[in-house]
Amino acid sequence: MNKKIVSGLAIAAAATLALGVVATSPASAAAKKSVTLAFQGPLTGGDAQLGQDQIPGAIYAIALYNAKNPAVKVELIKADSQCDGTVAANIAPGVAANKAVIGVIGTSCSGEARNSFPAYRAAGLTMIAPSASAVSLTDPKAPDRGFPIFHRVVAHDGFQAPALARYAAKGVSNPKYYVIDDMTTYGGPLAKGTLPTAKKLGTVVGTDSVAKGTADYTSVASKVKASGANVVIYGGYTTDAAKLFKALRDGGYTGILASGDGTNTSDFPGLAGKAAEGVRLTA
């Protein structure tokens, strides 16, 4: 995603928390000279750039708020959950136990959000995410939904998935889709959500699920090439998208490459190299 857009979404999330949570906090909290928001997302690890793209927006929004509202200063702490649900489950209780924290900007990734809900729900902490777009997080029928604490400033993947399928096939007269996902809370449903639209616009010649963190995508690239696909959609994050797309180009695939907002980070061109040229990304 364009770095300015990513930071802008974080600005929106931070501003909403700063304005809303401070205003609605109990009198004891409002009487304090400072309160704290936590930014939770990937700041290290393979998906760190997603969080690193977002956190400047949070810092900027808080600076703007503090300049106009000197009575209560908002401070920011960082919680690095590495776009990993297991890590998130381990660090969220510590954030929730911090009595100074009145809200969470985050999370960046859907798996992080899902595994953070128990701790933040128990503490009554509002979460406003700049991304984390999996449909289930706000689906009233989903067991892993974040009600009533979770909110986000982006449309969920029920909107993104069909748009991704349409954008990927734009200008392709006879689209033959191959859809791949990374088996995460985000990537799996996003990829599967493209299938109904893909079947309306063309044919689906193959699907595959490859675990996030896979080192070698050569075999996947061979299956795509053999299928005759001319449109590849990937549901997953930047690091793996870069490896997959490089393997596809190295393997002789010349068709369309497309992915969602999890791949739309500022480090994608550098990681994918020449394979990044012409990739179609939604946000």
C-alpha positions in Angstrom: 0.0 0.0 0.0 1.2 3.5 -0.7 3.1 4.5 2.5 1.1 7.8 2.8 -2.2 5.8 2.7 -0.9 3.3 5.3 0.2 6.1 7.6 -3.1 7.9 7.0 -5.1 4.9 8.1 -3.0 4.8 11.3 -3.7 8.5 11.7 -7.4 7.9 11.5 -7.2 5.0 14.0 -5.1 7.0 16.5 -7.1 10.2 16.2 -10.3 8.3 16.8 -8.9 6.7 19.9 -7.4 9.9 21.2 -10.5 12.0 20.7 -13.0 9.3 21.6 -11.5 7.3 24.4 -10.1 10.3 26.3 -13.5 12.0 26.1 -15.4 9.0 27.3 -13.0 7.7 30.0 -14.1 7.7 33.6 -13.6 10.9 35.6 -10.6 9.4 37.3 -8.9 8.8 34.0 -9.9 12.2 32.6 -8.4 13.8 35.6 -5.0 12.4 34.9 -2.4 14.6 33.2 -1.5 11.8 30.8 -2.9 8.6 29.4 -1.4 6.0 27.1 -2.3 4.4 23.8 -0.6 1.2 22.7 0.3 0.6 19.0 0.2 -3.1 18.4 1.5 -4.6 15.1 4.6 -6.1 13.5 7.7 -3.9 14.2 10.3 -6.7 13.7 10.3 -9.9 11.7 9.4 -10.6 8.1 6.3 -8.5 8.1 7.8 -5.6 10.1 7.3 -3.0 7.3 3.6 -3.2 7.6 3.8 -1.9 11.2 6.7 0.4 10.4 4.6 2.0 7.6 1.7 2.5 10.0 3.3 3.7 13.2 4.4 7.2 11.9 0.7 8.0 11.3 -0.1 7.1 14.9 2.8 9.2 16.2 1.7 12.2 14.0 -2.0 12.0 15.1 -1.1 11.9 18.7 1.3 14.9 18.3 -1.6 16.8 16.7 -3.9 15.9 19.5 -1.4 16.8 22.2 -0.8 20.2 20.6 -4.5 21.1 20.7 -5.4 19.4 24.0 -2.7 20.3 26.6 -4.8 19.3 29.6 -4.4 15.6 29.0 -1.2 14.4 27.2 -1.5 11.2 25.2 1.6 9.0 25.2 2.3 6.0 23.0 3.8 2.6 23.7 4.7 0.0 21.2 3.7 -3.7 21.3 5.5 -5.8 18.7 3.3 -8.8 17.8 5.2 -9.5 14.6 2.0 -10.2 12.6 1.9 -13.5 14.5 -1.1 -14.7 16.4 0.9 -16.7 18.9 3.1 -13.7 19.7 0.0 -11.5 20.0 -1.6 -13.8 22.5 1.5 -13.6 24.6 2.0 -9.9 24.7 -1.6 -8.6 24.7 -2.2 -9.6 28.4 0.8 -7.4 29.4 -0.6 -4.5 27.5 -4.0 -5.0 29.0 -2.5 -5.1 32.5 -0.9 -1.7 32.1 -3.3 0.6 33.9 -2.1 3.6 32.0 -3.3 2.2 28.7 -6.8 3.3 27.7 -6.9 2.0 24.1 -5.1 0.1 21.4 -4.2 1.3 17.9 -4.2 -2.1 16.2 -3.7 -4.6 15.3 -2.1 -4.6 11.9 -2.8 -8.2 11.0 -6.0 -10.2 11.4 -4.4 -13.1 13.3 -2.9 -10.8 15.8 -6.3 -9.2 16.4 -8.1 -12.5 16.9 -5.7 -13.7 19.5 -5.6 -10.4 21.3 -9.3 -10.1 21.8 -9.6 -12.2 25.0 -7.1 -10.0 26.9 -8.5 -6.7 25.7 -12.1 -7.7 26.0 -11.5 -8.7 29.6 -9.8 -5.3 30.3 -12.4 -3.3 28.4 -9.9 -1.8 26.1 -11.1 -0.4 22.8 -9.2 -1.5 19.7 -9.2 0.5 16.4 -7.2 -1.1 13.7 -5.6 0.6 10.6 -5.8 -2.7 8.8 -6.8 -6.3 10.1 -9.4 -6.8 7.4 -10.6 -10.4 7.9 -14.4 -10.5 7.7 -14.7 -12.8 10.7 -13.3 -10.1 13.1 -16.6 -8.1 12.9 -19.0 -10.9 11.8 -21.8 -11.2 14.4 -22.0 -15.0 13.7 -18.2 -15.6 13.9 -16.9 -17.2 17.1 -13.7 -15.1 16.9 -15.4 -11.8 16.4 -14.1 -8.8 18.3 -17.4 -7.4 19.6 -17.8 -5.1 21.4 -14.2 -3.8 21.6 -12.9 -4.1 18.0 -13.2 -1.5 15.3 -11.3 -0.6 12.1 -10.9 2.2 9.6 -10.8 0.0 6.5 -13.4 -2.0 4.6 -13.3 -5.7 5.4 -12.3 -8.4 2.9 -15.9 -9.1 1.9 -15.4 -5.9 -0.1 -11.7 -6.3 -1.0 -11.9 -9.9 -2.3 -14.3 -9.4 -5.2 -12.6 -6.1 -6.0 -9.3 -7.9 -6.2 -10.7 -10.5 -8.6 -12.1 -7.8 -10.8 -9.0 -5.7 -10.8 -6.7 -8.7 -11.4 -8.7 -9.6 -14.6 -9.1 -6.1 -15.9 -8.2 -6.1 -19.6 -7.8 -9.9 -19.8 -10.2 -11.2 -22.4 -10.4 -14.8 -21.1 -9.2 -14.8 -17.5 -7.9 -18.1 -16.2 -7.3 -17.7 -12.4 -5.0 -19.5 -10.2 -5.6 -18.5 -6.5 -3.1 -19.1 -3.8 -3.3 -18.3 -0.1 -0.9 -18.4 2.9 -3.2 -20.3 5.3 -3.5 -17.3 7.7 -6.5 -15.7 9.3 -6.2 -13.0 6.7 -4.8 -14.6 3.5 -7.0 -17.7 3.4 -10.4 -16.0 3.5 -9.2 -13.2 1.2 -8.1 -15.7 -1.4 -11.2 -17.8 -1.1 -13.4 -14.7 -1.2 -12.1 -14.0 -4.7 -13.4 -17.3 -6.2 -17.1 -16.4 -6.7 -16.2 -13.3 -8.7 -13.4 -15.1 -10.5 -15.9 -17.8 -11.6 -18.3 -15.2 -13.0 -15.5 -13.4 -14.9 -13.6 -16.4 -16.2 -12.5 -19.8 -15.0 -10.5 -21.0 -12.0 -7.9 -23.4 -13.2 -6.3 -24.0 -9.9 -6.1 -23.2 -6.2 -3.4 -23.8 -3.6 -2.6 -23.1 0.1 1.0 -22.7 1.0 2.0 -22.0 4.6 3.3 -18.5 5.4 7.1 -18.6 5.8 7.6 -21.2 3.1 11.1 -20.8 1.8 10.8 -22.3 -1.8 7.9 -21.6 -4.1 9.4 -23.4 -7.1 6.9 -26.3 -7.0 4.0 -23.9 -6.7 5.3 -21.9 -9.7 5.5 -25.1 -11.7 1.9 -26.0 -11.0 0.7 -22.5 -12.0 2.7 -22.7 -15.2 1.3 -26.1 -16.0 -2.3 -25.0 -15.4 -2.3 -22.5 -18.2 -3.4 -19.7 -15.8 -3.0 -16.1 -17.0 -4.1 -14.4 -13.7 -2.5 -15.3 -10.3 -4.1 -14.0 -7.1 -2.2 -14.3 -3.8 -3.8 -13.9 -0.4 -1.0 -13.2 2.0 1.7 -10.8 3.2 4.6 -9.0 1.5 7.5 -11.3 2.2 5.9 -14.5 0.9 4.3 -12.6 -2.0 7.7 -11.4 -3.1 9.1 -15.0 -3.0 6.1 -16.4 -4.9 6.1 -13.8 -7.6 9.8 -14.1 -8.1 9.5 -17.8 -8.5 6.7 -17.4 -11.0 8.6 -15.0 -13.1 11.8 -17.1 -12.9 9.7 -20.1 -13.9 8.5 -18.4 -17.1 5.0 -17.3 -16.0 4.1 -14.1 -18.0 0.6 -13.4 -16.9 -1.0 -11.1 -14.3 0.1 -11.1 -10.7 -2.2 -9.6 -8.1 -2.5 -9.4 -4.3 -4.3 -7.6 -1.5 -3.4 -5.0 1.1 -1.2 -7.4 3.0 1.3 -7.2 0.2 0.8 -3.5 -0.3 3.8 -2.3 1.8 6.6 0.1 1.0 9.3 -2.7 1.0 7.5 -4.9 -1.6 9.3 -3.5 -4.7 12.7 -4.0 -3.0 11.9 -7.6 -2.0 10.3 -8.6 -5.2 12.8 -6.8 -7.5 11.8 -7.0 -11.2 8.9 -9.3 -10.3 7.2 -6.3 -8.7 6.7 -4.6 -12.0 3.1 -4.5 -13.1 1.8 -6.3 -10.0 -1.8 -5.3 -9.2 -2.5 -4.5 -5.6 -5.7 -3.6 -3.8 -6.0 -1.6 -0.6 
